[in-house]
Structure formats: C-alpha cells, structure tokens
C-alpha cells in the first residue's frame, strides 16, 4: 500500500491506521539546494537529487496487549524520497521539548536515514559531515536534529553548504510578525506554540488514532504524555479525549515556556518574529580533506 504522507505523522502513528506494512512517499516540499562549485555544495546537490528507500519499524514502549498477535509485523514501514527529504523527516521524527524526545518509536527510522546518507557520501575523496535541524526559531527549546559523520578536526579547511527542505509544520513567520506588533514576545510565542502543537497533533487524525487500535492509540497517547511532561503539564489522554482540549493545555504551557525564552534571546518582539522558521528544515553539509 502506498500513501503520500510525512514521517512526522507516521511517527505519530497515522500511517498505522491504513493497515500493515505501508510505504511512506516522503514529499515534504521542494528541496532548495545551494549553488554548486565546492565539494560541500556538490555533496549537498547529491543529497537533494538522489533517492533512497529506508526500511524501519515503529517500536512502541512496553509490551503489547495480550490479544495482539504478531505485533512486529504491524510496525514495519518503508519510507522513500530524496536523501535530503529523508534527512528532513528524520530531524522531525527526533523532535524534543527541553531536550526530552517526544517519541522513541522512530529511532530505527533515524538510524536507517543516517545509514542511507552515509552510503551516498562514501568514497568521494573527502570527509563529510551532515546535520539536519528543525527548530521553530533560532535556539528554541523545541526542535529536532539528526547528524551523519564525524565532527571536523580543529585547524582544517572546512567547506560548508546549506540546503533546506520543507517541514510538515505551517510557515508561521508572517503571523508571528503580526502578533509581535500586537502582543509582543508572548504573541510571537503563542503563534509558534500553536503551530508546533497543531503540527504534532492534528486534531482530526489524532482523534482517529486515540480511538483506534493498538499500537496507534498507545503511541499517540504516549507522545502526548511525553510532551506534557517536558512542558510541565500532566496530560493523560484517553480513548474519548478531545484533542482540541489536550492541545489547548499544551499550547498554553508551551506559550509560557517560549515567551520566557524569546525575551531572553531577542531584544525585541520583531527580532524574535523574524527568526521564526517553522516551515523548513535546514541541512548543513561540511567537507574537509582527510
């Protein structure tokens, strides 16, 4: 079965609603590559244009219910896309709040993407390090990152190139700029918090998952609990829980957290709003001679 979707939603278990081993065709947005002409730019171009398939499994924490038979068969997935798109999805699947991951079920996917990226870059004459990072604004306490390759040693000539892929989050910069004029840092924080929470827990699909079968219900409920714990809010979703009500509680708590962080990082609300980049994942490629 093939379904165009985002792995961040897959990790939230929505692909599990459509049956057993499904294939996710990663298509977050067009890749914006750098100009060519340096080894780093050439490798970035390679990541943007070559494709890969990654086989992985979603692994819920704890034991499945006794009535579940062959649960591992229901968790196997395949994701396909350009290497850059897969890196972007891996960064999204690793999202953490205050350095606490929201899901450990996708770690196999991230390992698969790292291996696929390394395979594409091997044997090209120079050492290469790749970092894919999503953060709603510069230095935010919410974000995800995946790294491939070693850290460049000191005192070597390092070439750098950056490309971007779209994230499954809405682009909130214009809304944040408007909120900055009206409500200051807290207005910007509210826009970012709403975008993040809605992106991670789309109400309609979250409702279906919570009322669905194992492991969809368990994984989404656990994701809510981990988000709440990281944000300092006790969240205990149940089968008939309202995602809108759960999201409201998380949004309010996250707004308070981000407002304090934005005030500490940015001199003005406008500067804070200008740094908002919820809609993209940045991929940095660095190369140096071995």
Buried (B, 14 or more C-beta within 10 A) or exposed (E): EEBEBBBBBBBBBBBBBEEEBBBBBBBBBEBBBBEEEBBBBBBBBBBBEEBBEBEBBBBBEEEBEEEEEEBEEBBBBBBBBBBBBBBBBBBBBBBBBEEEBBBBBBBBBBBBBBEBBEEBBEEEEBBBBBBBBBBBBEEBBBBBBBBBBEEBEEEEEEBBBBBBBBBBBBBBBEBBBBBBEEBBBBBBBBBBBBBBBBBBBBBEBBBBBBEBEBBBBBBBBBBBBBBBBBBEBEBEBEEEBEBEEBBEBBBBBBBBBBBBBBBEBBEEBBBBBBBBBBBBBBBBBBBBEE
